[in-house]
Amino acid sequence: MKNKKLTPREKRQRRDNAAVTCESIGLDPAVYNAALSYLFDRPVPDKGCQEWYWDIEEPVFEATPLQWTNIQTVLFTNAGTDLAPYSDDQVGIGLSHVMSNNAGDIPHMVNDPSVPLADAMRMVRALPSLWRECLGPRLDIGPSPIGSRSDRLYFVSYMWFDVWPTFWSAKDIPEWRDAMWQVFCEMLAMPWREAQVSALHGIGHEGSRLNRPKELKAHMDAFTRNVKNDDELKNYAQAAARGMVQ
């Protein structure tokens, strides 16, 4: 795995995110550690078998919407270290449960009326760290055609903003639109190609809902101009800017 030099902006973001801990946001560390075990300390199913969260007899993890929001904030911020003990498949399975409401309501917890907007925005601001510290480095194993891989970790990275229902439920809230714009901008500025692809995929689906067409066009034009020696990524960015992604 290659070490890549951080830009001054990325260094500043890393310092800011380093301040997010269970203690700093009022989350019981025991609850967080239990959530980590619940989501990731799981066996990888055999081929043809379902993931653990499809088991109707699996006990539900008891946490309030605010606790789940804060769990995700700490998880996203510290994914590089906190998920290090788990395999790519374990991380992919656990994060799939976090991002999708196909077998649970975790991604809707932050949309609950009981969650203060400030806590929700803190969670969204932490989201890019998931790619910066975990998904980007783990998936940096050499080029592959966009959308071609079938492994669990790639699916999470590539499909997050396609599957994730959280922003869709909050798209009419200005603070959410602004926060999501910043998420995409941060991810596009990362050195990890898969982080960029994920952001482009998200922009392709959600760009029109960010309510900033001129700014989005200018940013996407600049991104495309700066892509060197990667025609596939450049073409994908141009398609995303038009909302033409699958």
JOUR-V338085 format. One line per field, one symbol per residue. ss: DSSP state (H for helix, E for strand, C for the rest). burial: b if it has 16 or more other C-alpha atoms within 10 Angstrom, else e. Layout:
ss: ???
burial: ???
This chain:
ss: CCCCCCCHHHHHHHHHHHCCCHHHHCCCHHHHHHHHHHHHCCCCCCCCCCCHHHCCCCCCCCCCHHHHHHHHHHHHHCHHHHCCCCCHHHHHHHHHHHHCCCCCCHHHHHHCCCCCHHHHHHHHHHHHHHHHHHHHHHHCCCCCCCCCCCCHHHHHHHHHHHHCCHHHHHCCCHHHHHHHHHHHHHHHCCCCHHHHHHHHHHHHHHHHHHCCHHHHHHHHHHHHHHCCCCHHHHHHHHHHHCCCCC
burial: eeeeeeeeebeebbeebeebbbeeeebeeebbeebbeebbbbeeeeeeeebbbeeeeeeeeeeebbbbbbbbbbbbbbbbeebeeeebbbbbbbbbbbbbbeeeebbbbbbeeebeeebbbbbbbbbbbbbbbbbbbbbeeeeeeeeeeeebbbbbbbbbbbbbbbbeeebeeeebbebbbebbbbbbbbbbbbbbbbbbbbbbbbbebbbeeeebeeebeebbeeeeeeeebbebbbbbbbbebe
